[in-house]
Structures are given as structure tokens and as C-alpha cells.
Amino acid sequence: TPPAHETMTSTDGASAVTAGSRILIISIGTEGDVRPAVALGRELCRQGMQVAIATHTQRCQMIETAGLQFFDIGTCLAVARVETEEGKALTEAGVCGAMSAAKAFMNPLVKQIAEKSLQALRSFQPDFAVLSTLALWTSFHAVR
């Protein structure tokens, strides 16, 4: 790992990350998905970067306790599945109705996550964004 004052470079030689760079990590999923983002964010901060994490409402305390800026992208899917009418309908849907129930449940959540992720990007104005696998999938799904 290079010292914080050095520039890390990509394989093509272009400047990639320097101390003071603003990095937004977008992490979607369970606590097990978000904890690695927090560890990455803390290490990047230790190396002199300014780091924020955009993730679910339920993870705010974890992010702020780690000393990182938090951006809320809405409730996590597991909570939404239990608390929303669409989530309850998905749980109760039979085999024949499962696909339409899943679509009714997921589409508004994916749209909300994508919109709030864009708000975080606009607000924080990062030099770099790191997206978890689910965040990347959500961004592709939202633009379709």
C-alpha cells in the first residue's frame, strides 16, 4: 500500500486516487454487504481520503460510528419485505403470482435506491464512486 501522500495509479498510468480525493461508496444489502464497505471506507479515510457511504436507513448508526458520512438510500429489502404491503403480498403469493408480486415489490424499491444514490452522488460530488454488486445491478436496472 502506498503512503497516503502518494498517488495511486491505474494500470494504464492514469492518475487514480490521491490523498484528499472524495470517494462515495454505495452499498446495498444486508449488514454483511455493508460491513466491508465500512472497512474500506475507514481504510481510505486513514489514507487521507474523504469518504461517504450511501446505504440503507438501518445502517446509519454503523456508518456514523465509523466516522464516515452517511447518505440514506431508503429502507433495506428485508425490512421492506416485512413492512410494506407489496412485501407482504410477495410473501403470500403462490407460485403463479410470484413473478408479478416480485415485480410489484422490487420496482419501486429499485427506483428509490437509484434516485437516492443519484442524490448522494450529486450532493457529495465524489471524485470516485465504488459500487457494491447490488448497487451496480440496481443502477443498470433503473436506467432500462
Accessible surface in RSA format (square Angstrom, percent):
REM  Atomic radii and reference values for relative SASA: ProtOr
REM  Chains: A
REM  Algorithm: Lee & Richards
REM  Probe-radius: 1.40
REM  Slices: 20
REM RES _ NUM      All-atoms   Total-Side   Main-Chain    Non-polar    All polar
REM                ABS   REL    ABS   REL    ABS   REL    ABS   REL    ABS   REL
RES THR A   1   139.43  99.2  62.21  63.1  77.22 184.0  32.64  43.8 106.79 161.4
RES PRO A   2    45.68  33.3  35.71  32.6   9.96  36.2  42.12  34.8   3.56  22.1
RES PRO A   3    67.96  49.5  54.75  49.9  13.21  48.0  66.61  55.0   1.35   8.4
RES ALA A   4    39.66  36.5  30.06  46.4   9.59  21.8  32.04  45.1   7.61  20.2
RES HIS A   5   150.31  82.2 118.07  82.1  32.24  82.5  88.61  91.3  61.71  71.8
RES GLU A   6    81.26  46.7  73.74  55.8   7.53  17.9  24.25  46.9  57.02  46.6
RES THR A   7    61.07  43.4  40.94  41.5  20.13  48.0  18.15  24.4  42.92  64.9
RES MET A   8    54.41  28.2  50.18  33.2   4.22  10.1  27.00  23.0  27.41  36.3
RES THR A   9    87.95  62.6  58.24  59.0  29.71  70.8  29.03  39.0  58.92  89.1
RES SER A  10    48.73  41.2  34.14  45.6  14.59  33.6  42.11  89.7   6.62   9.3
RES THR A  11   154.26 109.7 113.23 114.8  41.03  97.8  92.43 124.2  61.83  93.5
RES ASP A  12   118.90  83.3  79.83  79.5  39.06  92.4  48.95 115.2  69.95  69.8
RES GLY A  13    54.03  66.6   0.00   N/A  54.03  66.6  30.48  83.6  23.55  52.7
RES ALA A  14    54.42  50.0  42.89  66.2  11.53  26.2  53.78  75.7   0.64   1.7
RES SER A  15    84.88  71.7  56.29  75.1  28.59  65.9  42.76  91.1  42.12  59.0
RES ALA A  16    25.75  23.7  21.28  32.8   4.46  10.2  23.46  33.0   2.28   6.0
RES VAL A  17    26.07  17.2  25.04  22.7   1.04   2.5  25.78  22.4   0.29   0.8
RES THR A  18    52.83  37.6  52.26  53.0   0.58   1.4  32.28  43.4  20.55  31.1
RES ALA A  19    47.59  43.8  27.33  42.2  20.25  46.1  27.79  39.1  19.79  52.4
RES GLY A  20    38.10  47.0   0.00   N/A  38.10  47.0  26.88  73.8  11.22  25.1
RES SER A  21     9.28   7.8   5.66   7.6   3.62   8.3   3.15   6.7   6.14   8.6
RES ARG A  22    73.71  30.9  73.71  37.6   0.00   0.0  29.62  40.5  44.09  26.7
RES ILE A  23     4.63   2.6   4.63   3.4   0.00   0.0   4.63   3.3   0.00   0.0
RES LEU A  24     0.00   0.0   0.00   0.0   0.00   0.0   0.00   0.0   0.00   0.0
RES ILE A  25     4.62   2.6   4.62   3.4   0.00   0.0   4.62   3.3   0.00   0.0
RES ILE A  26     4.44   2.5   4.44   3.3   0.00   0.0   4.44   3.2   0.00   0.0
RES SER A  27     0.83   0.7   0.83   1.1   0.00   0.0   0.56   1.2   0.27   0.4
RES ILE A  28     4.63   2.6   3.86   2.9   0.77   1.9   3.86   2.8   0.77   2.1
RES GLY A  29    10.14  12.5   0.00   N/A  10.14  12.5  10.14  27.8   0.00   0.0
RES THR A  30    81.89  58.2  80.12  81.2   1.77   4.2  70.51  94.7  11.38  17.2
RES GLU A  31    64.83  37.2  64.29  48.6   0.54   1.3  19.31  37.4  45.52  37.2
RES GLY A  32    54.65  67.4   0.00   N/A  54.65  67.4  35.69  97.9  18.96  42.5
RES ASP A  33    60.67  42.5  48.43  48.2  12.24  28.9   7.17  16.9  53.50  53.4
RES VAL A  34     0.00   0.0   0.00   0.0   0.00   0.0   0.00   0.0   0.00   0.0
RES ARG A  35   136.67  57.4 132.64  67.6   4.03   9.6  46.15  63.1  90.52  54.9
RES PRO A  36    81.79  59.6  70.75  64.5  11.04  40.1  77.41  63.9   4.37  27.2
RES ALA A  37    11.19  10.3   5.32   8.2   5.87  13.3   9.65  13.6   1.54   4.1
RES VAL A  38    14.39   9.5  14.39  13.0   0.00   0.0  14.39  12.5   0.00   0.0
RES ALA A  39    62.29  57.3  51.26  79.1  11.03  25.1  56.92  80.2   5.37  14.2
RES LEU A  40    73.18  40.8  67.52  48.3   5.66  14.2  72.44  50.9   0.74   2.0
RES GLY A  41     0.00   0.0   0.00   N/A   0.00   0.0   0.00   0.0   0.00   0.0
RES ARG A  42   139.72  58.7 132.81  67.7   6.91  16.4  22.94  31.4 116.78  70.8
RES GLU A  43    64.86  37.2  61.87  46.8   2.99   7.1  39.30  76.0  25.56  20.9
RES LEU A  44    21.76  12.1  21.76  15.6   0.00   0.0  21.76  15.3   0.00   0.0
RES CYS A  45    48.86  37.0  34.43  38.4  14.43  33.9  22.07  55.9  26.79  28.9
RES ARG A  46   171.02  71.8 138.66  70.7  32.36  77.1  75.70 103.5  95.31  57.8
RES GLN A  47    14.44   8.1  13.97  10.2   0.47   1.1   4.38   9.3  10.06   7.6
RES GLY A  48    35.62  43.9   0.00   N/A  35.62  43.9  26.25  72.0   9.37  21.0
RES MET A  49    10.63   5.5   2.44   1.6   8.19  19.5   2.50   2.1   8.13  10.8
RES GLN A  50    87.57  49.0  82.60  60.4   4.96  11.8  34.98  74.5  52.59  39.9
RES VAL A  51     9.60   6.3   0.00   0.0   9.60  23.1   0.00   0.0   9.60  26.0
RES ALA A  52     0.00   0.0   0.00   0.0   0.00   0.0   0.00   0.0   0.00   0.0
RES ILE A  53     0.00   0.0   0.00   0.0   0.00   0.0   0.00   0.0   0.00   0.0
RES ALA A  54     0.00   0.0   0.00   0.0   0.00   0.0   0.00   0.0   0.00   0.0
RES THR A  55     0.00   0.0   0.00   0.0   0.00   0.0   0.00   0.0   0.00   0.0
RES HIS A  56     0.07   0.0   0.07   0.0   0.00   0.0   0.00   0.0   0.07   0.1
RES THR A  57    64.22  45.7  58.89  59.7   5.33  12.7  53.36  71.7  10.86  16.4
RES GLN A  58    71.69  40.1  40.14  29.3  31.55  75.1  36.22  77.1  35.47  26.9
RES ARG A  59    38.30  16.1  37.52  19.1   0.78   1.9   0.78   1.1  37.52  22.7
RES CYS A  60    36.91  27.9  36.69  40.9   0.22   0.5  13.19  33.4  23.72  25.6
RES GLN A  61   144.89  81.0 138.80 101.4   6.08  14.5  47.38 100.8  97.51  74.0
RES MET A  62    38.18  19.8  25.54  16.9  12.64  30.1  33.25  28.3   4.92   6.5
RES ILE A  63     0.00   0.0   0.00   0.0   0.00   0.0   0.00   0.0   0.00   0.0
RES GLU A  64   101.03  58.0  84.13  63.6  16.90  40.2  27.91  54.0  73.12  59.7
RES THR A  65   111.94  79.6  78.14  79.2  33.80  80.6  74.51 100.1  37.43  56.6
RES ALA A  66    20.40  18.8   3.26   5.0  17.13  39.0   7.99  11.2  12.41  32.9
RES GLY A  67    64.37  79.4   0.00   N/A  64.37  79.4  35.52  97.5  28.85  64.6
RES LEU A  68     7.44   4.1   0.89   0.6   6.55  16.5   2.99   2.1   4.45  12.0
RES GLN A  69    92.09  51.5  80.93  59.1  11.15  26.6  34.46  73.3  57.63  43.7
RES PHE A  70    35.60  17.8  16.01   9.9  19.59  51.0  16.01   9.7  19.59  56.1
RES PHE A  71    30.90  15.5  28.69  17.8   2.22   5.8  30.90  18.7   0.00   0.0
RES ASP A  72    58.29  40.8  43.12  42.9  15.17  35.9  19.32  45.5  38.97  38.9
RES ILE A  73     0.05   0.0   0.05   0.0   0.00   0.0   0.05   0.0   0.00   0.0
RES GLY A  74     3.83   4.7   0.00   N/A   3.83   4.7   3.83  10.5   0.00   0.0
RES THR A  75    36.99  26.3  33.42  33.9   3.57   8.5  32.38  43.5   4.61   7.0
RES CYS A  76     7.78   5.9   7.78   8.7   0.00   0.0   2.55   6.5   5.23   5.6
RES LEU A  77    49.27  27.4  46.73  33.4   2.54   6.4  47.00  33.0   2.27   6.1
RES ALA A  78    67.10  61.7  52.03  80.3  15.07  34.3  61.55  86.7   5.55  14.7
RES VAL A  79    40.62  26.7  37.24  33.7   3.38   8.2  40.62  35.3   0.00   0.0
RES ALA A  80     0.58   0.5   0.00   0.0   0.58   1.3   0.58   0.8   0.00   0.0
RES ARG A  81   102.44  43.0 101.05  51.5   1.40   3.3  25.84  35.3  76.60  46.4
RES VAL A  82   106.87  70.3  98.70  89.3   8.18  19.7 103.06  89.6   3.81  10.3
RES GLU A  83   123.04  70.6  97.70  73.9  25.35  60.3  34.13  66.0  88.91  72.6
RES THR A  84    43.53  31.0  38.95  39.5   4.58  10.9  42.95  57.7   0.58   0.9
RES GLU A  85   127.71  73.3 121.40  91.8   6.31  15.0  63.16 122.2  64.55  52.7
RES GLU A  86    78.24  44.9  73.73  55.8   4.51  10.7  21.49  41.6  56.76  46.3
RES GLY A  87     0.00   0.0   0.00   N/A   0.00   0.0   0.00   0.0   0.00   0.0
RES LYS A  88    89.46  43.6  87.53  53.7   1.93   4.6  48.52  43.7  40.93  43.6
RES ALA A  89    50.61  46.5  42.93  66.3   7.68  17.5  47.49  66.9   3.12   8.3
RES LEU A  90    29.78  16.6  23.73  17.0   6.04  15.2  23.73  16.7   6.04  16.3
RES THR A  91    88.53  63.0  64.96  65.9  23.57  56.2  59.19  79.5  29.34  44.4
RES GLU A  92   143.17  82.2 110.09  83.3  33.07  78.7  47.19  91.3  95.98  78.4
RES ALA A  93    33.80  31.1   4.82   7.4  28.98  65.9  15.08  21.2  18.72  49.6
RES GLY A  94    48.93  60.3   0.00   N/A  48.93  60.3  39.28 107.8   9.65  21.6
RES VAL A  95   145.62  95.8 125.41 113.5  20.21  48.7 129.56 112.6  16.06  43.6
RES CYS A  96   134.93 102.1  99.19 110.6  35.74  84.0  43.17 109.4  91.75  98.9
RES GLY A  97    28.06  34.6   0.00   N/A  28.06  34.6  24.23  66.5   3.83   8.6
RES ALA A  98    37.23  34.2  36.62  56.5   0.61   1.4  36.72  51.7   0.51   1.4
RES MET A  99   156.70  81.1 153.02 101.3   3.68   8.8 123.89 105.3  32.81  43.5
RES SER A 100    78.07  66.0  67.02  89.4  11.05  25.5  53.19 113.3  24.88  34.9
RES ALA A 101    14.41  13.3   7.40  11.4   7.02  16.0  14.13  19.9   0.28   0.7
RES ALA A 102    31.12  28.6  30.80  47.5   0.32   0.7  31.07  43.8   0.05   0.1
RES LYS A 103   137.08  66.9 130.18  79.9   6.90  16.4  79.12  71.2  57.96  61.7
RES ALA A 104    53.68  49.4  40.11  61.9  13.57  30.9  51.32  72.3   2.35   6.2
RES PHE A 105     9.24   4.6   7.79   4.8   1.45   3.8   7.79   4.7   1.45   4.1
RES MET A 106    48.90  25.3  48.90  32.4   0.00   0.0  40.42  34.4   8.48  11.2
RES ASN A 107    55.91  38.6  50.82  49.1   5.09  12.2  23.08  55.6  32.82  31.7
RES PRO A 108    72.68  53.0  61.10  55.7  11.58  42.1  67.94  56.1   4.74  29.4
RES LEU A 109    17.92  10.0  17.76  12.7   0.16   0.4  17.92  12.6   0.00   0.0
RES VAL A 110     3.57   2.3   3.57   3.2   0.00   0.0   3.57   3.1   0.00   0.0
RES LYS A 111   129.62  63.2 128.03  78.6   1.59   3.8  71.96  64.8  57.66  61.4
RES GLN A 112    60.73  34.0  58.57  42.8   2.16   5.1  20.75  44.2  39.98  30.3
RES ILE A 113     3.61   2.1   3.61   2.7   0.00   0.0   3.61   2.6   0.00   0.0
RES ALA A 114    14.61  13.4   9.93  15.3   4.68  10.6  13.85  19.5   0.76   2.0
RES GLU A 115    82.54  47.4  80.14  60.6   2.39   5.7  33.06  63.9  49.48  40.4
RES LYS A 116    61.73  30.1  59.67  36.6   2.06   4.9  28.41  25.6  33.32  35.5
RES SER A 117    11.84  10.0  11.84  15.8   0.00   0.0  10.67  22.7   1.18   1.6
RES LEU A 118    83.92  46.7  83.92  60.0   0.00   0.0  83.92  58.9   0.00   0.0
RES GLN A 119   109.23  61.1 104.52  76.4   4.72  11.2  36.98  78.7  72.26  54.8
RES ALA A 120     2.50   2.3   0.65   1.0   1.85   4.2   1.55   2.2   0.95   2.5
RES LEU A 121    52.57  29.3  48.54  34.7   4.03  10.1  49.07  34.5   3.50   9.4
RES ARG A 122   162.98  68.4 149.08  76.0  13.91  33.1  68.05  93.0  94.94  57.5
RES SER A 123    78.99  66.8  45.47  60.7  33.52  77.2  29.56  63.0  49.43  69.2
RES PHE A 124     7.29   3.6   5.41   3.4   1.88   4.9   6.74   4.1   0.54   1.6
RES GLN A 125   132.13  73.9 119.11  87.0  13.03  31.0  32.25  68.6  99.89  75.8
RES PRO A 126    30.57  22.3   8.03   7.3  22.54  81.9   8.03   6.6  22.54 140.1
RES ASP A 127    88.28  61.8  56.91  56.6  31.36  74.2  18.67  43.9  69.61  69.4
RES PHE A 128    75.22  37.6  69.16  42.8   6.05  15.7  75.22  45.6   0.00   0.0
RES ALA A 129    46.49  42.7  16.67  25.7  29.82  67.8  16.67  23.5  29.82  79.0
RES VAL A 130    58.64  38.6  55.42  50.2   3.22   7.7  58.64  50.9   0.00   0.0
RES LEU A 131    64.94  36.2  38.58  27.6  26.36  66.3  38.58  27.1  26.36  70.9
RES SER A 132    31.87  26.9  19.32  25.8  12.54  28.9  30.97  65.9   0.90   1.3
RES THR A 133   116.86  83.1 106.95 108.4   9.91  23.6  74.47 100.0  42.39  64.1
RES LEU A 134    73.15  40.7  72.38  51.8   0.77   1.9  72.38  50.8   0.77   2.1
RES ALA A 135     3.99   3.7   0.97   1.5   3.02   6.9   1.07   1.5   2.92   7.7
RES LEU A 136    86.11  48.0  86.11  61.6   0.00   0.0  86.11  60.5   0.00   0.0
RES TRP A 137   114.15  45.8 109.98  53.2   4.17   9.8  86.97  46.4  27.18  44.1
RES THR A 138     5.07   3.6   5.07   5.1   0.00   0.0   1.98   2.7   3.09   4.7
RES SER A 139    43.77  37.0  39.76  53.1   4.01   9.2  37.43  79.7   6.34   8.9
RES PHE A 140   128.02  64.1 127.01  78.7   1.02   2.6 127.18  77.1   0.84   2.4
RES HIS A 141    42.69  23.3  34.69  24.1   8.00  20.5  24.51  25.3  18.18  21.2
RES ALA A 142    43.38  39.9  10.19  15.7  33.19  75.5  16.79  23.6  26.59  70.4
RES VAL A 143   123.18  81.1  89.73  81.2  33.44  80.6  96.37  83.7  26.81  72.7
RES ARG A 144   212.80  89.3 145.94  74.4  66.86 159.2  94.14 128.7 118.66  71.9
END  Absolute sums over single chains surface
CHAIN  1 A     8388.4       6693.9       1694.5       4925.0       3463.5
END  Absolute sums over all chains
TOTAL          8388.4       6693.9       1694.5       4925.0       3463.5
